[in-house]
Amino acid sequence: MSNITYKQATQELEAILKAIENDDVDVDELTQKVQRSSELLKLCKQKLRNAEDAISQVFKDINCEDPKTE
């Protein structure tokens, strides 16, 4: 899969969904669209996991450097 951004992936997913909802996709294209949607969803989930991991690491680093005083 090409290196696309999260925003590009979600926009493509929205376009696929809109085309399916408007019956702009014939049966021959439907399988391809569903497969592409699956790839895009996996990409988005991975990008979200990476962001979550990076944010968690930042908070861990902050807590180690500046422990709370009680």
N, CA and C atoms as a LAMMPS dump frame, in Angstrom:
ITEM: TIMESTEP
0
ITEM: NUMBER OF ATOMS
210
ITEM: BOX BOUNDS ff ff ff
-5.0000000000000000e+02 5.0000000000000000e+02
-5.0000000000000000e+02 5.0000000000000000e+02
-5.0000000000000000e+02 5.0000000000000000e+02
ITEM: ATOMS id mol type element x y z
1 1 1 N 0.858 -1.183 0
2 1 2 C 0 0 0
3 1 3 C 0.891 1.229 0
4 2 1 N 0.489 2.2 -0.759
5 2 2 C 1.267 3.431 -0.812
6 2 3 C 1.254 4.125 0.549
7 3 1 N 2.195 5 0.722
8 3 2 C 2.32 5.701 1.991
9 3 3 C 1.386 6.909 1.99
10 4 1 N 0.136 6.676 2.34
11 4 2 C -0.843 7.762 2.355
12 4 3 C -1.111 8.184 3.793
13 5 1 N -1.615 9.382 3.927
14 5 2 C -1.901 9.902 5.258
15 5 3 C -3.232 9.348 5.763
16 6 1 N -3.432 9.515 7.051
17 6 2 C -4.702 9.11 7.667
18 6 3 C -5.855 9.868 7.021
19 7 1 N -5.658 11.168 6.808
20 7 2 C -6.71 11.993 6.207
21 7 3 C -7.049 11.507 4.797
22 8 1 N -6.028 11.191 4.013
23 8 2 C -6.274 10.693 2.652
24 8 3 C -7.027 9.367 2.687
25 9 1 N -6.658 8.511 3.615
26 9 2 C -7.314 7.205 3.732
27 9 3 C -8.787 7.367 4.1
28 10 1 N -9.063 8.248 5.071
29 10 2 C -10.461 8.433 5.478
30 10 3 C -11.272 9.091 4.368
31 11 1 N -10.645 9.987 3.626
32 11 2 C -11.361 10.615 2.503
33 11 3 C -11.687 9.583 1.423
34 12 1 N -10.744 8.683 1.153
35 12 2 C -11.002 7.636 0.164
36 12 3 C -12.097 6.691 0.651
37 13 1 N -12.067 6.361 1.941
38 13 2 C -13.125 5.521 2.504
39 13 3 C -14.491 6.191 2.361
40 14 1 N -14.548 7.479 2.639
41 14 2 C -15.806 8.216 2.498
42 14 3 C -16.286 8.209 1.05
43 15 1 N -15.36 8.357 0.109
44 15 2 C -15.729 8.349 -1.312
45 15 3 C -16.266 6.98 -1.728
46 16 1 N -15.625 5.914 -1.239
47 16 2 C -16.087 4.557 -1.551
48 16 3 C -17.478 4.343 -0.974
49 17 1 N -17.672 4.738 0.27
50 17 2 C -18.979 4.58 0.909
51 17 3 C -20.057 5.345 0.158
52 18 1 N -19.75 6.572 -0.22
53 18 2 C -20.718 7.39 -0.957
54 18 3 C -21.079 6.735 -2.288
55 19 1 N -20.075 6.225 -2.996
56 19 2 C -20.325 5.568 -4.285
57 19 3 C -21.21 4.34 -4.116
58 20 1 N -20.964 3.567 -3.049
59 20 2 C -21.775 2.376 -2.798
60 20 3 C -23.203 2.773 -2.423
61 21 1 N -23.337 3.795 -1.569
62 21 2 C -24.666 4.249 -1.162
63 21 3 C -25.471 4.79 -2.338
64 22 1 N -24.783 5.396 -3.304
65 22 2 C -25.47 5.981 -4.462
66 22 3 C -25.615 4.996 -5.614
67 23 1 N -25.283 3.742 -5.359
68 23 2 C -25.343 2.694 -6.393
69 23 3 C -24.483 3.04 -7.607
70 24 1 N -23.356 3.751 -7.377
71 24 2 C -22.444 4.089 -8.459
72 24 3 C -21.407 2.991 -8.694
73 25 1 N -21.491 1.915 -7.94
74 25 2 C -20.534 0.821 -8.047
75 25 3 C -21.268 -0.4 -8.571
76 26 1 N -20.781 -0.919 -9.708
77 26 2 C -21.426 -2.132 -10.214
78 26 3 C -20.85 -3.353 -9.492
79 27 1 N -21.458 -4.472 -9.692
80 27 2 C -21.1 -5.688 -8.973
81 27 3 C -19.64 -6.062 -9.223
82 28 1 N -19.162 -5.845 -10.435
83 28 2 C -17.782 -6.198 -10.749
84 28 3 C -16.78 -5.354 -9.954
85 29 1 N -17.129 -4.121 -9.666
86 29 2 C -16.252 -3.23 -8.895
87 29 3 C -16.409 -3.414 -7.389
88 30 1 N -17.531 -3.922 -6.97
89 30 2 C -17.845 -3.99 -5.55
90 30 3 C -16.786 -4.744 -4.748
91 31 1 N -16.349 -5.895 -5.261
92 31 2 C -15.34 -6.679 -4.55
93 31 3 C -14.052 -5.879 -4.388
94 32 1 N -13.636 -5.192 -5.438
95 32 2 C -12.423 -4.381 -5.37
96 32 3 C -12.58 -3.261 -4.344
97 33 1 N -13.732 -2.628 -4.327
98 33 2 C -13.979 -1.532 -3.381
99 33 3 C -13.972 -2.038 -1.943
100 34 1 N -14.557 -3.202 -1.72
101 34 2 C -14.582 -3.766 -0.373
102 34 3 C -13.167 -4.136 0.067
103 35 1 N -12.379 -4.711 -0.829
104 35 2 C -10.998 -5.061 -0.497
105 35 3 C -10.178 -3.806 -0.209
106 36 1 N -10.349 -2.776 -1.021
107 36 2 C -9.623 -1.527 -0.802
108 36 3 C -10.041 -0.903 0.529
109 37 1 N -11.321 -0.96 0.839
110 37 2 C -11.807 -0.436 2.116
111 37 3 C -11.148 -1.16 3.277
112 38 1 N -11.013 -2.458 3.167
113 38 2 C -10.373 -3.249 4.212
114 38 3 C -8.92 -2.812 4.402
115 39 1 N -8.203 -2.605 3.305
116 39 2 C -6.814 -2.139 3.381
117 39 3 C -6.735 -0.77 4.05
118 40 1 N -7.637 0.118 3.67
119 40 2 C -7.639 1.467 4.22
120 40 3 C -7.971 1.456 5.712
121 41 1 N -8.908 0.616 6.106
122 41 2 C -9.263 0.511 7.522
123 41 3 C -8.084 -0.009 8.345
124 42 1 N -7.378 -0.997 7.812
125 42 2 C -6.195 -1.522 8.512
126 42 3 C -5.142 -0.426 8.656
127 43 1 N -4.939 0.34 7.594
128 43 2 C -3.969 1.431 7.629
129 43 3 C -4.356 2.458 8.686
130 44 1 N -5.613 2.842 8.72
131 44 2 C -6.087 3.828 9.7
132 44 3 C -5.921 3.305 11.124
133 45 1 N -6.274 2.051 11.348
134 45 2 C -6.128 1.475 12.686
135 45 3 C -4.666 1.468 13.115
136 46 1 N -3.76 1.139 12.188
137 46 2 C -2.337 1.12 12.518
138 46 3 C -1.829 2.523 12.836
139 47 1 N -2.272 3.51 12.062
140 47 2 C -1.856 4.887 12.321
141 47 3 C -2.376 5.365 13.679
142 48 1 N -3.589 4.985 14.03
143 48 2 C -4.137 5.347 15.339
144 48 3 C -3.362 4.665 16.468
145 49 1 N -3.014 3.396 16.279
146 49 2 C -2.224 2.691 17.29
147 49 3 C -0.855 3.348 17.466
148 50 1 N -0.23 3.716 16.343
149 50 2 C 1.076 4.366 16.411
150 50 3 C 0.982 5.697 17.152
151 51 1 N -0.056 6.453 16.869
152 51 2 C -0.244 7.732 17.553
153 51 3 C -0.473 7.506 19.045
154 52 1 N -1.287 6.526 19.375
155 52 2 C -1.553 6.213 20.78
156 52 3 C -0.266 5.814 21.505
157 53 1 N 0.545 4.983 20.86
158 53 2 C 1.812 4.562 21.463
159 53 3 C 2.746 5.751 21.668
160 54 1 N 2.819 6.633 20.672
161 54 2 C 3.691 7.805 20.776
162 54 3 C 3.226 8.728 21.899
163 55 1 N 1.929 8.931 22.007
164 55 2 C 1.382 9.792 23.06
165 55 3 C 1.618 9.164 24.43
166 56 1 N 1.425 7.87 24.538
167 56 2 C 1.676 7.177 25.808
168 56 3 C 3.133 7.32 26.217
169 57 1 N 4.031 7.213 25.254
170 57 2 C 5.459 7.347 25.552
171 57 3 C 5.783 8.753 26.035
172 58 1 N 5.163 9.755 25.444
173 58 2 C 5.38 11.132 25.885
174 58 3 C 4.943 11.287 27.34
175 59 1 N 3.785 10.751 27.687
176 59 2 C 3.301 10.851 29.065
177 59 3 C 4.199 10.082 30.024
178 60 1 N 4.705 8.928 29.599
179 60 2 C 5.639 8.175 30.441
180 60 3 C 6.907 8.987 30.669
181 61 1 N 7.412 9.601 29.6
182 61 2 C 8.617 10.425 29.712
183 61 3 C 8.385 11.602 30.642
184 62 1 N 7.242 12.233 30.523
185 62 2 C 6.922 13.383 31.379
186 62 3 C 6.843 12.94 32.842
187 63 1 N 6.199 11.823 33.098
188 63 2 C 6.053 11.322 34.48
189 63 3 C 7.392 10.939 35.081
190 64 1 N 8.305 10.442 34.275
191 64 2 C 9.625 10.059 34.786
192 64 3 C 10.463 11.292 35.116
193 65 1 N 10.325 12.331 34.303
194 65 2 C 11.129 13.533 34.492
195 65 3 C 10.564 14.448 35.571
196 66 1 N 9.247 14.42 35.75
197 66 2 C 8.607 15.352 36.665
198 66 3 C 7.573 14.612 37.514
199 67 1 N 8.047 13.768 38.459
200 67 2 C 7.091 12.997 39.265
201 67 3 C 6.227 13.925 40.12
202 68 1 N 5.003 13.502 40.316
203 68 2 C 4.073 14.294 41.151
204 68 3 C 4.516 14.255 42.599
205 69 1 N 4.367 15.381 43.221
206 69 2 C 4.682 15.469 44.637
207 69 3 C 3.384 15.43 45.412
208 70 1 N 3.305 14.52 46.342
209 70 2 C 2.066 14.419 47.118
210 70 3 C 2.325 14.684 48.565
